[in-house]
Amino acid sequence: MEIKKTGRRESIDHREEGFFMAIEREDLNCPTLSRIWHSFYDGLSIWPNHSKLIIGELTTLDKFFHTNPKCEFMPQQWPTLRNRLSDFFRDAASTDSMIYTQSD
């Protein structure tokens, strides 16, 4: 993922993708992250207002993992991943920037 305006990049490693499965299987209210998951390998654009929504959805996901620490879908380094993604999407939202994605 890249914020074109700032050149900042972030990625979600294959080992980290499990949190998307938690959203789907646990029926968590994270519609923006769910949409991203369904288009993850298609190369999509994420609008600045969606970045704001994603920050809230990451908080929802974090609360779920905190109350369900043995969830099989929680990535091993969830706190680090959560912080990386939150910072990235916060940067995109605060600079009112689009995020462009590309599959590996």
Contacts in CASP RR format, 6 or more apart in sequence:
PFRMAT RR
TARGET T0000
AUTHOR 0000-0000-0000
METHOD contacts of the structure
MODEL  1
MEIKKTGRRESIDHREEGFFMAIEREDLNCPTLSRIWHSFYDGLSIWPNH
SKLIIGELTTLDKFFHTNPKCEFMPQQWPTLRNRLSDFFRDAASTDSMIY
TQSD
1 9 0 8 1.000
1 10 0 8 1.000
1 11 0 8 1.000
1 12 0 8 1.000
1 46 0 8 1.000
1 88 0 8 1.000
1 99 0 8 1.000
1 100 0 8 1.000
1 101 0 8 1.000
1 102 0 8 1.000
2 8 0 8 1.000
2 9 0 8 1.000
2 99 0 8 1.000
2 100 0 8 1.000
2 101 0 8 1.000
2 102 0 8 1.000
3 9 0 8 1.000
3 88 0 8 1.000
3 91 0 8 1.000
3 92 0 8 1.000
3 95 0 8 1.000
3 97 0 8 1.000
3 98 0 8 1.000
3 99 0 8 1.000
4 97 0 8 1.000
4 98 0 8 1.000
4 100 0 8 1.000
5 95 0 8 1.000
5 97 0 8 1.000
5 98 0 8 1.000
6 91 0 8 1.000
6 95 0 8 1.000
6 97 0 8 1.000
8 88 0 8 1.000
8 91 0 8 1.000
10 84 0 8 1.000
10 85 0 8 1.000
10 88 0 8 1.000
12 81 0 8 1.000
12 85 0 8 1.000
15 75 0 8 1.000
15 76 0 8 1.000
16 75 0 8 1.000
16 77 0 8 1.000
16 81 0 8 1.000
17 40 0 8 1.000
17 75 0 8 1.000
18 73 0 8 1.000
18 74 0 8 1.000
18 75 0 8 1.000
19 61 0 8 1.000
19 65 0 8 1.000
19 73 0 8 1.000
19 74 0 8 1.000
19 75 0 8 1.000
19 78 0 8 1.000
19 81 0 8 1.000
20 33 0 8 1.000
20 34 0 8 1.000
20 36 0 8 1.000
20 37 0 8 1.000
20 40 0 8 1.000
21 73 0 8 1.000
22 28 0 8 1.000
22 61 0 8 1.000
22 64 0 8 1.000
22 65 0 8 1.000
22 71 0 8 1.000
22 73 0 8 1.000
22 74 0 8 1.000
23 30 0 8 1.000
23 33 0 8 1.000
23 34 0 8 1.000
23 37 0 8 1.000
23 61 0 8 1.000
24 34 0 8 1.000
24 37 0 8 1.000
25 73 0 8 1.000
26 64 0 8 1.000
26 68 0 8 1.000
26 71 0 8 1.000
26 73 0 8 1.000
28 60 0 8 1.000
28 61 0 8 1.000
28 64 0 8 1.000
29 57 0 8 1.000
29 60 0 8 1.000
30 57 0 8 1.000
30 60 0 8 1.000
30 61 0 8 1.000
31 57 0 8 1.000
32 50 0 8 1.000
32 53 0 8 1.000
32 54 0 8 1.000
32 57 0 8 1.000
33 54 0 8 1.000
33 57 0 8 1.000
33 58 0 8 1.000
33 61 0 8 1.000
36 44 0 8 1.000
36 46 0 8 1.000
36 54 0 8 1.000
36 101 0 8 1.000
40 101 0 8 1.000
40 103 0 8 1.000
41 103 0 8 1.000
42 103 0 8 1.000
43 100 0 8 1.000
43 101 0 8 1.000
43 102 0 8 1.000
43 103 0 8 1.000
44 101 0 8 1.000
45 98 0 8 1.000
45 99 0 8 1.000
45 100 0 8 1.000
45 101 0 8 1.000
46 54 0 8 1.000
46 92 0 8 1.000
46 98 0 8 1.000
46 99 0 8 1.000
46 100 0 8 1.000
46 101 0 8 1.000
47 98 0 8 1.000
48 92 0 8 1.000
48 93 0 8 1.000
48 95 0 8 1.000
48 96 0 8 1.000
48 97 0 8 1.000
48 98 0 8 1.000
49 93 0 8 1.000
51 89 0 8 1.000
51 90 0 8 1.000
51 92 0 8 1.000
51 93 0 8 1.000
51 99 0 8 1.000
52 89 0 8 1.000
52 93 0 8 1.000
54 85 0 8 1.000
54 89 0 8 1.000
55 86 0 8 1.000
55 89 0 8 1.000
55 90 0 8 1.000
55 93 0 8 1.000
58 82 0 8 1.000
58 85 0 8 1.000
58 86 0 8 1.000
58 89 0 8 1.000
61 82 0 8 1.000
62 78 0 8 1.000
62 82 0 8 1.000
64 71 0 8 1.000
65 71 0 8 1.000
65 74 0 8 1.000
65 78 0 8 1.000
68 74 0 8 1.000
75 81 0 8 1.000
89 99 0 8 1.000
91 97 0 8 1.000
92 98 0 8 1.000
92 99 0 8 1.000
END
